[in-house]
Amino acid sequence: MSRMAYQYVVLRCVPRVDREEFVNVGVLAYCQQAEFLAAACHVQTDRLHALWPDLDASAVTAALAFIEGVCRGDETLGDVARGDLGTRFGFLKAPRSTVVQPGPVHGGTTTDPAAELQRLLDVLVR
């Protein structure tokens, strides 16, 4: 099997942008060659509440559900979910000041983007 280049970003929960504190809550991976775009998420609510007791965990899960829907191309989410995979990845990796933010873009190679996404989730989030 040949290796394929891919890009990924770690999704971070950032309840207070001014403090620059965050907890990793997911990973977004894109592999153009395999026509793969997906997010894998794992929210540890108790960990988030230990750091930010007033955090609305439902807002975090809703933001992550939106990201997963854009990856799947869920057209009920609007134009952003209707674009090609590269356009959707570009939208999702763009910096924003919301409770869930993408970290810097990283890259690598893999023979199986879905398995790599799960590996990254285990290493970087869980």
DSSP file (Angstrom, degrees, kcal/mol; ACC not computed):
  #  RESIDUE AA STRUCTURE BP1 BP2  ACC     N-H-->O    O-->H-N    N-H-->O    O-->H-N    TCO  KAPPA ALPHA  PHI   PSI    X-CA   Y-CA   Z-CA
    1    1 A M              0   0    0      0, 0.0     2,-0.3     0, 0.0   110,-0.0   0.000 360.0 360.0 360.0 138.7    0.0    0.0    0.0
    2    2 A S        -     0   0    0    109,-0.1     2,-0.2     1,-0.1   108,-0.1  -0.618 360.0-115.2 -88.9 150.3    1.3    3.4   -0.8
    3    3 A R        -     0   0    0     -2,-0.3     2,-0.4   106,-0.1   108,-0.2  -0.573  27.1-152.8 -83.5 145.6    1.3    6.2    1.8
    4    4 A M  E     -A  110   0A   0    106,-3.3   106,-2.2    -2,-0.2     2,-0.2  -0.929  16.3-117.5-120.3 142.4   -0.8    9.2    1.4
    5    5 A A  E     +A  109   0A   0     -2,-0.4    28,-0.4   104,-0.2     2,-0.3  -0.526  38.5 174.2 -74.9 143.8   -0.3   12.7    2.7
    6    6 A Y  E     -A  108   0A   0    102,-2.4   102,-1.9    -2,-0.2     2,-0.3  -0.955  20.8-143.6-144.3 164.2   -2.9   14.1    5.1
    7    7 A Q  E     -AB 107  30A   0     23,-2.7    23,-2.9    -2,-0.3     2,-0.3  -0.939  18.6-179.2-126.5 151.2   -3.4   17.1    7.3
    8    8 A Y  E     -AB 106  29A   0     98,-2.6    98,-2.8    -2,-0.3     2,-0.4  -0.992  13.7-161.1-147.8 157.4   -5.0   17.3   10.7
    9    9 A V  E     - B   0  28A   0     19,-2.1    19,-2.8    -2,-0.3     2,-0.5  -0.987  23.4-125.7-133.2 145.8   -5.9   19.8   13.4
   10   10 A V  E     - B   0  27A   0     94,-0.5    93,-2.5    -2,-0.4     2,-0.5  -0.783  24.5-134.8 -88.1 132.5   -6.6   19.3   17.0
   11   11 A L  E     -CB 102  26A   0     15,-3.0    14,-3.1    -2,-0.5    15,-1.3  -0.774  25.6-162.8 -90.4 130.7  -10.0   20.7   18.1
   12   12 A R  E     -CB 101  24A   0     89,-3.3    89,-2.8    -2,-0.5     2,-0.7  -0.907  21.1-134.8-120.8 139.5   -9.7   22.6   21.4
   13   13 A C  E     +CB 100  23A   0     10,-3.1    10,-1.6    -2,-0.4    87,-0.2  -0.852  28.1 176.7 -88.2 120.2  -12.3   23.7   23.9
   14   14 A V        +     0   0    0     85,-3.2     3,-0.3    -2,-0.7     8,-0.1  -0.769   8.9 171.0-127.8  83.2  -11.4   27.3   24.8
   15   15 A P  S    S+     0   0    0      0, 0.0     2,-0.5     0, 0.0    -1,-0.1   0.842  78.0  33.6 -66.1 -33.2  -14.0   28.7   27.2
   16   16 A R    >>> -     0   0    0      5,-0.4     3,-1.4     1,-0.1     4,-0.8  -0.861  64.7-173.2-127.5  97.7  -12.1   31.9   27.9
   17   17 A V  G >45S+     0   0    0     -2,-0.5     3,-0.8    -3,-0.3    -1,-0.1   0.840  83.9  63.1 -56.8 -36.0  -10.1   33.1   24.9
   18   18 A D  G 345S+     0   0    0      1,-0.2    -1,-0.3     2,-0.1    -2,-0.0   0.773 104.1  46.9 -64.2 -26.5   -8.4   35.8   27.1
   19   19 A R  G <45S-     0   0    0     -3,-1.4    -1,-0.2     2,-0.1    -2,-0.2   0.610  96.8-140.6 -90.7 -13.0   -6.8   33.2   29.3
   20   20 A E  T <<5 +     0   0    0     -3,-0.8     2,-0.4    -4,-0.8    -3,-0.1   0.811  51.9 141.8  56.6  32.9   -5.5   31.1   26.4
   21   21 A E      < +     0   0    0     -5,-0.7    -5,-0.4     2,-0.0     2,-0.3  -0.824  22.5 167.0-101.9 144.4   -6.3   27.9   28.2
   22   22 A F        -     0   0    0     -2,-0.4     2,-0.4    -8,-0.1    -8,-0.2  -0.985  30.1-146.4-153.0 162.0   -7.7   24.9   26.4
   23   23 A V  E     -B   13   0A   0    -10,-1.6   -10,-3.1    -2,-0.3     2,-0.2  -1.000  33.4-116.2-128.3 131.3   -8.5   21.2   26.6
   24   24 A N  E     +B   12   0A   0     -2,-0.4   -12,-0.3   -12,-0.2     3,-0.1  -0.494  38.9 166.5 -68.0 131.6   -8.3   19.0   23.5
   25   25 A V  E     -     0   0A   0    -14,-3.1    17,-2.4     1,-0.3     2,-0.3   0.394  56.2 -11.2-127.8  -1.7  -11.7   17.6   22.6
   26   26 A G  E     -BD  11  41A   0    -15,-1.3   -15,-3.0    15,-0.3     2,-0.4  -0.990  53.0-119.8-179.3 176.1  -11.2   16.2   19.0
   27   27 A V  E     -BD  10  40A   0     13,-2.5    13,-2.5    -2,-0.3     2,-0.5  -0.997  13.1-156.5-138.2 139.8   -9.2   15.8   15.9
   28   28 A L  E     -BD   9  39A   0    -19,-2.8   -19,-2.1    -2,-0.4     2,-0.4  -0.977  16.5-171.2-116.3 126.9  -10.1   16.8   12.3
   29   29 A A  E     -BD   8  38A   0      9,-2.9     9,-2.1    -2,-0.5     2,-0.4  -0.954   8.4-173.9-126.4 141.9   -8.3   14.9    9.5
   30   30 A Y  E     +BD   7  37A   0    -23,-2.9   -23,-2.7    -2,-0.4     2,-0.4  -0.995   6.9 176.4-135.5 127.5   -8.2   15.5    5.7
   31   31 A C  E   > - D   0  36A   0      5,-2.7     5,-2.4    -2,-0.4     4,-0.5  -0.916   8.7-169.6-131.1 105.2   -6.6   13.4    3.1
   32   32 A Q  T > 5S+     0   0    0     -2,-0.4     3,-1.4     1,-0.2    -1,-0.1   0.912  85.7  55.1 -60.9 -45.2   -7.2   14.6   -0.5
   33   33 A Q  T 3 5S+     0   0    0    -28,-0.4    -1,-0.2     1,-0.3   -27,-0.1   0.846 114.9  38.9 -60.7 -35.9   -5.9   11.5   -2.2
   34   34 A A  T 3 5S-     0   0    0     -3,-0.2    -1,-0.3     2,-0.1    -2,-0.2   0.403 107.9-123.5 -93.0   2.3   -8.3    9.2   -0.3
   35   35 A E  T < 5 +     0   0    0     -3,-1.4     2,-0.4    -4,-0.5    -3,-0.2   0.956  61.2 152.2  49.9  54.9  -11.2   11.7   -0.5
   36   36 A F  E   < +D   31   0A   0     -5,-2.4    -5,-2.7     2,-0.0     2,-0.3  -0.966  21.3 158.5-123.7 127.6  -11.4   11.6    3.3
   37   37 A L  E     +D   30   0A   0     -2,-0.4     2,-0.3    -7,-0.2    -7,-0.2  -0.921  21.2 142.0-144.7 120.2  -12.6   14.3    5.7
   38   38 A A  E     -D   29   0A   0     -9,-2.1    -9,-2.9    -2,-0.3     2,-0.4  -0.992  34.5-143.8-155.5 157.8  -13.7   13.4    9.2
   39   39 A A  E     -D   28   0A   0     -2,-0.3     2,-0.4   -11,-0.2   -11,-0.2  -0.967   8.0-164.2-123.6 143.7  -13.7   14.5   12.8
   40   40 A A  E     -D   27   0A   0    -13,-2.5   -13,-2.5    -2,-0.4     2,-0.3  -0.998  16.4-171.3-125.6 132.5  -13.4   12.3   15.9
   41   41 A C  E     +D   26   0A   0     -2,-0.4     2,-0.3   -15,-0.2   -15,-0.3  -0.903  20.4 179.2-129.9 152.0  -14.3   13.7   19.2
   42   42 A H        -     0   0    0    -17,-2.4     2,-0.6    -2,-0.3    -2,-0.0  -0.814  12.5-165.9-152.1 106.8  -14.1   12.8   22.9
   43   43 A V        -     0   0    0     -2,-0.3     2,-1.0    83,-0.0     3,-0.1  -0.849   8.2-161.1-101.0 122.6  -15.4   15.3   25.5
   44   44 A Q    >>  -     0   0    0     -2,-0.6     4,-2.2     1,-0.2     3,-0.5  -0.793  10.9-175.4-100.1  89.1  -14.4   14.7   29.1
   45   45 A T  H 3> S+     0   0    0     -2,-1.0     4,-2.8     1,-0.3     5,-0.2   0.857  79.5  54.7 -57.3 -40.4  -17.1   16.8   30.7
   46   46 A D  H 3> S+     0   0    0      1,-0.2     4,-1.6     2,-0.2    -1,-0.3   0.882 108.7  49.2 -63.7 -36.3  -15.8   16.3   34.2
   47   47 A R  H <> S+     0   0    0     -3,-0.5     4,-1.3     2,-0.2    -2,-0.2   0.917 112.0  48.2 -67.1 -43.2  -12.3   17.5   33.1
   48   48 A L  H  X S+     0   0    0     -4,-2.2     4,-2.9     1,-0.2     3,-0.3   0.920 112.6  48.1 -62.8 -43.4  -13.8   20.6   31.5
   49   49 A H  H  < S+     0   0    0     -4,-2.8    -1,-0.2     1,-0.2    -2,-0.2   0.789 104.4  60.4 -70.7 -26.5  -15.9   21.4   34.6
   50   50 A A  H  < S+     0   0    0     -4,-1.6    -1,-0.2    -5,-0.2    -2,-0.2   0.868 116.7  33.0 -65.2 -34.5  -12.9   21.0   36.9
   51   51 A L  H  < S+     0   0    0     -4,-1.3    -2,-0.2    -3,-0.3    -1,-0.2   0.830 137.4  20.8 -88.2 -36.0  -11.2   23.8   34.9
   52   52 A W    ><  -     0   0    0     -4,-2.9     3,-2.0    -5,-0.2    -1,-0.2  -0.761  65.3-175.5-136.6  86.1  -14.3   25.9   34.1
   53   53 A P  T 3  S+     0   0    0      0, 0.0    -1,-0.1     0, 0.0    -4,-0.1   0.782  84.9  50.7 -56.4 -30.6  -17.3   25.1   36.4
   54   54 A D  T 3  S+     0   0    0      2,-0.1    -5,-0.1    -5,-0.0     2,-0.1   0.381  79.8 129.8 -90.8   5.0  -19.7   27.4   34.6
   55   55 A L    <   -     0   0    0     -3,-2.0     2,-1.2    -7,-0.2     3,-0.1  -0.348  60.4-131.5 -63.7 134.9  -18.9   25.9   31.1
   56   56 A D    >>  -     0   0    0      1,-0.2     3,-1.2    -2,-0.1     4,-1.1  -0.759  21.4-170.6 -86.1  96.5  -22.0   25.0   29.1
   57   57 A A  H 3> S+     0   0    0     -2,-1.2     4,-2.3     1,-0.3     5,-0.2   0.781  81.8  64.1 -62.5 -27.2  -20.9   21.5   28.0
   58   58 A S  H 3> S+     0   0    0      1,-0.2     4,-2.2     2,-0.2    -1,-0.3   0.833  98.2  55.1 -67.2 -29.8  -23.9   21.3   25.6
   59   59 A A  H <> S+     0   0    0     -3,-1.2     4,-2.1     2,-0.2    -1,-0.2   0.873 108.1  49.6 -67.3 -36.7  -22.4   24.2   23.6
   60   60 A V  H  X S+     0   0    0     -4,-1.1     4,-2.2     2,-0.2    -2,-0.2   0.946 112.9  45.0 -66.0 -49.0  -19.2   22.2   23.2
   61   61 A T  H  X S+     0   0    0     -4,-2.3     4,-2.3     1,-0.2    -2,-0.2   0.864 112.4  52.6 -66.4 -34.6  -21.0   19.1   22.0
   62   62 A A  H  X S+     0   0    0     -4,-2.2     4,-2.0     2,-0.2    -1,-0.2   0.912 109.3  49.0 -65.9 -41.5  -23.2   21.2   19.7
   63   63 A A  H  X S+     0   0    0     -4,-2.1     4,-2.0     1,-0.2    -2,-0.2   0.905 112.9  47.7 -63.4 -41.1  -20.1   22.8   18.1
   64   64 A L  H  X S+     0   0    0     -4,-2.2     4,-2.5     2,-0.2    -2,-0.2   0.878 109.1  53.3 -68.1 -37.5  -18.4   19.4   17.7
   65   65 A A  H  X S+     0   0    0     -4,-2.3     4,-2.3     2,-0.2    -1,-0.2   0.878 107.6  52.3 -63.9 -37.0  -21.6   18.0   16.2
   66   66 A F  H  X S+     0   0    0     -4,-2.0     4,-2.4     2,-0.2    -2,-0.2   0.935 109.6  48.7 -62.4 -46.2  -21.6   20.9   13.7
   67   67 A I  H  X S+     0   0    0     -4,-2.0     4,-2.2     1,-0.2    -2,-0.2   0.926 111.8  48.7 -60.0 -46.2  -18.0   20.1   12.7
   68   68 A E  H  X S+     0   0    0     -4,-2.5     4,-2.0     1,-0.2    -1,-0.2   0.891 111.0  51.5 -61.6 -39.3  -18.8   16.4   12.3
   69   69 A G  H  X>S+     0   0    0     -4,-2.3     5,-2.7     2,-0.2     4,-1.0   0.893 108.0  50.5 -65.7 -40.2  -21.8   17.3   10.1
   70   70 A V  H ><5S+     0   0    0     -4,-2.4     3,-0.6     3,-0.2    -1,-0.2   0.913 108.9  52.8 -62.8 -41.7  -19.8   19.6    7.9
   71   71 A C  H 3<5S+     0   0    0     -4,-2.2    -2,-0.2     1,-0.2    -1,-0.2   0.912 110.7  46.9 -58.7 -42.8  -17.3   16.8    7.4
   72   72 A R  H 3<5S-     0   0    0     -4,-2.0    -1,-0.2    -5,-0.1    -2,-0.2   0.655 115.6-116.5 -73.3 -16.1  -20.1   14.4    6.4
   73   73 A G  T <<5 -     0   0    0     -4,-1.0     2,-0.9    -3,-0.6    -3,-0.2   0.817  42.1-177.6  81.4  32.1  -21.5   17.0    4.0
   74   74 A D    > < -     0   0    0     -5,-2.7     3,-2.1     1,-0.2    -1,-0.2  -0.527  12.8-159.8 -66.9 102.3  -24.8   17.4    5.9
   75   75 A E  G >  S+     0   0    0     -2,-0.9     3,-1.5     1,-0.3    -1,-0.2   0.638  82.0  75.6 -65.9 -15.3  -26.6   19.9    3.6
   76   76 A T  G 3  S+     0   0    0      1,-0.3    -1,-0.3     5,-0.1     3,-0.1   0.657  86.0  66.7 -68.5 -12.9  -29.0   21.0    6.3
   77   77 A L  G <  S-     0   0    0     -3,-2.1     3,-0.3     1,-0.3    -1,-0.3   0.449 110.8-116.2 -87.5  -0.9  -26.0   22.9    7.8
   78   78 A G    X   -     0   0    0     -3,-1.5     3,-1.3     1,-0.2     4,-0.3  -0.505  53.4 -30.2 102.6-169.1  -25.9   25.3    4.9
   79   79 A D  G >> S+     0   0    0      1,-0.3     3,-1.8     2,-0.2     4,-0.7   0.806 123.2  67.7 -59.1 -34.3  -23.5   26.2    2.1
   80   80 A V  G 34 S+     0   0    0     -3,-0.3     3,-0.4     1,-0.3    -1,-0.3   0.819 102.0  47.9 -60.0 -29.9  -20.4   25.4    4.1
   81   81 A A  G <4 S+     0   0    0     -3,-1.3    -1,-0.3     1,-0.2    -2,-0.2   0.500 103.3  63.7 -88.1  -3.8  -21.4   21.7    4.1
   82   82 A R  T <4 S+     0   0    0     -3,-1.8    -1,-0.2    -4,-0.3    -2,-0.2   0.593  82.8  95.3 -95.5 -12.2  -22.0   21.7    0.4
   83   83 A G  S  < S-     0   0    0     -4,-0.7    -3,-0.0    -3,-0.4     0, 0.0  -0.116  86.8 -83.5 -73.0 173.4  -18.5   22.5   -0.8
   84   84 A D     >  -     0   0    0      1,-0.1     4,-2.4     4,-0.0     5,-0.2  -0.232  50.2 -96.0 -69.6 170.1  -15.9   20.0   -1.8
   85   85 A L  H  > S+     0   0    0      1,-0.2     4,-2.8     2,-0.2     5,-0.2   0.884 123.8  51.8 -58.8 -42.3  -13.8   18.3    0.9
   86   86 A G  H  > S+     0   0    0      1,-0.2     4,-2.4     2,-0.2    -1,-0.2   0.893 110.7  48.2 -62.9 -40.0  -10.9   20.8    0.5
   87   87 A T  H  > S+     0   0    0      2,-0.2     4,-2.1     1,-0.2    -1,-0.2   0.914 112.5  48.5 -66.1 -43.1  -13.2   23.8    0.9
   88   88 A R  H  X S+     0   0    0     -4,-2.4     4,-2.5     2,-0.2    -2,-0.2   0.913 111.7  49.2 -64.3 -41.8  -14.9   22.2    3.9
   89   89 A F  H  X S+     0   0    0     -4,-2.8     4,-2.4     1,-0.2    -2,-0.2   0.923 109.2  53.5 -62.3 -42.7  -11.5   21.5    5.5
   90   90 A G  H  X S+     0   0    0     -4,-2.4     4,-0.6     1,-0.2    -2,-0.2   0.899 110.8  46.4 -57.8 -42.3  -10.4   25.0    4.8
   91   91 A F  H >< S+     0   0    0     -4,-2.1     3,-0.7     1,-0.2    -1,-0.2   0.936 114.2  47.2 -64.4 -46.8  -13.5   26.4    6.6
   92   92 A L  H 3< S+     0   0    0     -4,-2.5    -2,-0.2     1,-0.2    -1,-0.2   0.801 111.9  48.9 -69.7 -29.9  -13.1   24.1    9.6
   93   93 A K  H 3< S+     0   0    0     -4,-2.4    -1,-0.2    -5,-0.2    -2,-0.2   0.567  85.2 112.4 -86.9  -7.5   -9.4   24.7   10.1
   94   94 A A  S << S-     0   0    0     -3,-0.7    -3,-0.0    -4,-0.6    -4,-0.0  -0.409  78.3-103.6 -67.4 137.8   -9.8   28.5    9.9
   95   95 A P        +     0   0    0      0, 0.0     2,-0.3     0, 0.0    -1,-0.1  -0.281  49.5 167.7 -59.8 144.6   -9.1   30.3   13.3
   96   96 A R        -     0   0    0      6,-0.2     2,-0.8     2,-0.1     0, 0.0  -0.982  41.6-122.2-154.0 159.9  -12.1   31.5   15.2
   97   97 A S        +     0   0    0     -2,-0.3     2,-0.2     4,-0.1     4,-0.1  -0.640  67.9 115.4-106.7  72.5  -13.1   32.8   18.6
   98   98 A T  S    S-     0   0    0     -2,-0.8   -84,-0.2     2,-0.1    -2,-0.1  -0.740  83.6 -92.5-127.4 178.0  -15.6   30.3   19.7
   99   99 A V  S    S+     0   0    0     -2,-0.2   -85,-3.2     1,-0.2     2,-0.5   0.798 118.3  47.1 -67.0 -27.2  -15.8   27.8   22.4
  100  100 A V  E    S+C   13   0A   0    -87,-0.2   -87,-0.2   -41,-0.1    -1,-0.2  -0.975  76.7 174.8-115.9 123.2  -14.3   25.1   20.1
  101  101 A Q  E     -C   12   0A   0    -89,-2.8   -89,-3.3    -2,-0.5     2,-0.3  -0.929  29.9-118.6-127.0 148.3  -11.3   26.2   18.0
  102  102 A P  E     -C   11   0A   0      0, 0.0   -91,-0.2     0, 0.0    -6,-0.2  -0.658  26.7-142.6 -81.7 142.2   -9.0   24.5   15.6
  103  103 A G        -     0   0    0    -93,-2.5     3,-0.1    -2,-0.3   -92,-0.0  -0.109  47.1 -51.3 -83.1-168.3   -5.3   24.3   16.6
  104  104 A P        -     0   0    0      0, 0.0   -94,-0.5     0, 0.0     2,-0.3  -0.263  63.5-102.0 -65.2 154.9   -2.4   24.6   14.1
  105  105 A V        -     0   0    0    -96,-0.1     2,-0.3    -3,-0.1   -96,-0.2  -0.633  42.1-177.2 -79.8 133.2   -2.4   22.4   11.0
  106  106 A H  E     -A    8   0A   0    -98,-2.8   -98,-2.6    -2,-0.3     2,-0.3  -0.831   6.7-153.9-122.9 164.3   -0.1   19.5   11.1
  107  107 A G  E     +A    7   0A   0     -2,-0.3     2,-0.3  -100,-0.2  -100,-0.2  -0.891  20.7 146.2-137.4 168.3    0.7   16.9    8.4
  108  108 A G  E     -A    6   0A   0   -102,-1.9  -102,-2.4    -2,-0.3     2,-0.3  -0.939  38.9 -96.2-172.7-169.3    1.8   13.3    8.0
  109  109 A T  E     +A    5   0A   0     -2,-0.3     2,-0.3  -104,-0.2  -104,-0.2  -0.962  36.9 165.4-130.4 151.3    1.5   10.3    5.8
  110  110 A T  E     -A    4   0A   0   -106,-2.2  -106,-3.3    -2,-0.3    -2,-0.0  -0.983  39.1-143.3-156.2 160.0   -0.7    7.2    6.2
  111  111 A T  S    S+     0   0    0     -2,-0.3  -109,-0.1     1,-0.2    -1,-0.1   0.542 101.6  35.9 -98.8 -13.6   -2.0    4.2    4.4
  112  112 A D     >  -     0   0    0      1,-0.1     4,-2.4  -108,-0.1    -1,-0.2  -0.800  63.1-172.0-143.9  94.6   -5.4    4.4    6.3
  113  113 A P  H  > S+     0   0    0      0, 0.0     4,-2.3     0, 0.0     5,-0.1   0.860  88.0  52.6 -59.0 -38.0   -6.8    7.9    7.0
  114  114 A A  H  > S+     0   0    0      2,-0.2     4,-1.8     1,-0.2     5,-0.1   0.919 111.9  45.3 -65.7 -42.7   -9.6    6.6    9.2
  115  115 A A  H  > S+     0   0    0      1,-0.2     4,-2.2     2,-0.2    -1,-0.2   0.878 112.0  52.8 -66.9 -37.1   -7.3    4.5   11.4
  116  116 A E  H  X S+     0   0    0     -4,-2.4     4,-2.7     2,-0.2    -2,-0.2   0.891 105.6  54.3 -65.5 -38.9   -4.9    7.4   11.6
  117  117 A L  H  X S+     0   0    0     -4,-2.3     4,-2.2     1,-0.2    -1,-0.2   0.924 110.0  46.6 -60.0 -44.7   -7.7    9.7   12.8
  118  118 A Q  H  X S+     0   0    0     -4,-1.8     4,-2.3     2,-0.2    -2,-0.2   0.886 111.3  52.0 -65.3 -38.5   -8.5    7.2   15.6
  119  119 A R  H  X S+     0   0    0     -4,-2.2     4,-2.4     2,-0.2     5,-0.2   0.928 110.2  48.5 -62.4 -44.9   -4.8    7.0   16.5
  120  120 A L  H  X S+     0   0    0     -4,-2.7     4,-3.0     1,-0.2     5,-0.4   0.893 109.5  52.5 -62.8 -40.2   -4.5   10.7   16.7
  121  121 A L  H  X>S+     0   0    0     -4,-2.2     5,-2.0     1,-0.2     4,-1.9   0.930 111.6  46.5 -60.5 -44.8   -7.7   10.9   18.9
  122  122 A D  H  <5S+     0   0    0     -4,-2.3    -2,-0.2     3,-0.2    -1,-0.2   0.896 119.7  39.3 -64.7 -40.5   -6.2    8.3   21.3
  123  123 A V  H  <5S+     0   0    0     -4,-2.4    -2,-0.2    -5,-0.2    -1,-0.2   0.872 127.6  28.8 -78.5 -38.9   -2.8   10.1   21.4
  124  124 A L  H  <5S+     0   0    0     -4,-3.0    -3,-0.2    -5,-0.2    -2,-0.2   0.643 130.7  23.0-102.9 -17.0   -3.8   13.7   21.5
  125  125 A V  T  <5       0   0    0     -4,-1.9    -3,-0.2    -5,-0.4    -4,-0.1   0.772 360.0 360.0-120.1 -46.8   -7.3   13.8   23.1
  126  126 A R      <       0   0    0     -5,-2.0    -4,-0.1   -83,-0.0    -3,-0.1   0.493 360.0 360.0 -75.1 360.0   -8.0   10.8   25.4
